[in-house]
Amino acid sequence: MSAIRLLVLGAVRQHGRAHGYQVRNDLEYWGAHEWSNAKPGSIYHALKQMAKQGLLRAHDIAPSTAGGPPRTEYELTAAGEAEFFALLRAALSQHDQKVDMLSAGIGFVVDLPRAEAVALLKERVRALQEWRGTVTGYYTPEGGTGQLGHIGEIMHMWVHSADSGAEWTRGLIERIEGGAYVFAGEGEPFVGVLADGQENPYATKGAEEPDEGGSGGAGDGGAATEAR
């Protein structure tokens, strides 16, 4: 599962309709370029790929101020909306998600109703506990992991990961059940995107708006593996 798909769909959805540079600006604002593969090339590739797949609808508008081809704006289709929520629910509930996918899911958790978010996170805790029991029951010798030599440290690492993941998730559940944050249907949501033209204090130094009709920069080399 690809975090870049969830991130791009979620960013476009929050705007309603957005061009590629807005999406890139938002993801940099969130720091996603540090904890995921949300690099410029991957972002533009994902936008174009998901438009081909029918998840986004592309609109050509007036050329950018820098000249060149018309700028493209994107909005979610009904299929894109369904894909966004499918990815979001999987990111929050499955125990084996990579950190970037889980991080993206947390970033959009308030797009769900509060009760559903809690239920998904409780499913994640249950799945982590089940996975921990399966792993330790299958791999741990009766005499303890010491019999495995230094290989036993692998077991310690994964058990610790399961325990810490469950503990963190329980803490988040407690905060949400305690009334933290504004969830879908509860009122005015937190605005986590930049307005068009708003300066991004975390933008990459020297970054300029790209030619959206082009390749999107050096990051394209790994983009194809992300926009699956």
N, C-alpha and C positions, 0 to 999 in steps of 0.2 A: 504494500500500500504506500502511496506517495504523499508525503507531507506537503509538497509543493502544490498539488492539486487542491487540497483542503485550504491551504493558505490563500491561493489565488482566487478560488471560488468565494471564500469568505470575505476577502477584501473587496471584490467586485460587488458582492451582495450588500455590504454595508454602505456603499455609495449609491447603489441602485443601478448606476451606469458609470463606468470609469474607463479611462484610457490606460495604456500600459505603464506610462510613467507615474501615474497616480498610484497604481498597484505597487510598483517598485518602491515608491516613496513611502507608502504605508508599511511595507514589510521591513524596510530599513528603520523606520520610526519605531517599530516593535522590536528591533534587534534580531529579526529572523535570519538575517544574512550571517549572523554569528552562530546560531544554534541549529540551522538547517541548510539545505542546499538552495536557498532562495537567493541565488545570484542573478544578475540582470539577464544573462542568456537563458537561464532556466525559466525565469518568469515569462519572458516574451514567447519562448517556445511553448510553454504550457498554455498561454492564452490562445495562440494560434491553433495548437493541437486540439484543445477542448472546443474551440469554435468549429473545427472540422468534425468533431464527434457529436455536435449538436447540443453540447452542454452550455455553450455561450452563444449569444447572437452578436455578430459584429456589425457595427455601423461606421461607415466612413463619413467623417465630417470635414470641416474646413482645414486646409493645410496648417501645420504648426507655424508659429511666428518665425521660426528659423528657415522656413521654406521646405521644399521637398514634397513628398507624396502626402495625400490627406491623412490626417491622424485617424486612428481607429479607436472607437469606444466599444466597450463590451457590456452586456447585461446577461444575467442568468436566464436560461430557458426553463421550462417546467422540468425537463430532464436534469438540468444543472442544479436546480433547487433540490431535487430528490437525491442527486449524487452528493451534494454538500451535506445534507443531513445524514445520509448513510455513512459517509466518511467520519463525520463528527461523532455519531453514536458509537462507531467501532473504535475510534480513538480513545473515547472515555471509558469504554467497558471492557476491552480486551486486555488481558494481562501482559501479552507479549509485544505490545507496540513499542517501536523505537522511541527514544526520548523526543526526537523532533516531531513525531506524529502526536504524541501525548501532549507536548507543549502547544502545538497548533490547536488541539482539541480544547485545552484549557482556555486558550485565547478566545474561543467562540462558545464556551459553555453557557453563557448567558443568553444565547440565541434559542435555547431550549426553555420549556417551562421548568420551574424550580423542582417540582416533584420528579420529573423525568430525569433531570440532571443527577439528583440524589440516587435514583434507582440505578442509573447506569454506573455511577461510581461505586455503589454497593456491589454491583455485579463484578466490577474490577477487583474489589477486595476478595470476594468469594473465589474468583478465578485464580488470584495470586495464592490464596491459601490452599486451594486444590492442587495447583501446580507444585507448590512447596512440598506437600505431602507425597505426591507422586514421585518427585525427584528423590527425596530423602528415603522413602520406602524402598525404592528400587536400587539405589546406588550405595547407601550407607551400610557397611559391614556391621555385623552384630557387635563387634569389638570397638566400633567407632571409626571415624575417618582417619585416625592415626595409622591404621593398617594400610592405607593407600599412599603413605609417604607424602611427598610434597603435592601429589595430585589431589590429595584431600583438600588443599587450599581452594581448588576450583569449586568444590562443594560449599565450602565456607562462604565464598564470594557470592554464589548464587542464592544461598539461603539468606544471607544478609541483604541482598538486593530485594528478595521477595518480602522480607520482614519490613525493611525500611520503606518500600513502595506501599505496602499495606498501611503502615503507620501514617505516612504522609496523606494517603487518600482518605483515611478516617478523619484526619484533622480537617481536610477540605470539606468533607461531608458535614462535620460538626459546625463549621463556619456557615455553610450554606443553610443548613437546617436552623441555625441561629438567626437567620435573616440577612446575612451579608449579601451585598450586590443586588442589582435590579435585573430580574430575569424576564423572559418573554411574557407579555401579557400583564406585567405588573406596573407599567408606567414608562416614563422617559428613560431610555437605556443610556448607559455610559457611551460617550462618543470616543471611539478609539482610532479614528481615521483623520487625516489631514484634509482640509478643504482644498479644492483645486487652486494652486498658486501659493498656498501657505508654506512658509519656509520650514524645512525639516531640520531641526537642530542636530540630528544624528546622521545626516546625509554623508555619504562617502565623499571625502575631500576631492575636489576637482571633477566630480561627476556632472555630466551634462546630459540634457535630454537627448536620447538617441533618435536616430532615424527609424521610426517604427515600421517602415517598409523594408528595412534591412534585416540583417541577421541577429541584431541585438547584442553584439559584442563577443568578447573572447570566451564568455561563459557557455557559449553554445555547444562546446565540445562534449560536455557531460549532460546536456539538457535532455537528449533523447531518452536516456535511461530514467529520467524523472517524470516526464509527461507520458505515462503509460496509459 
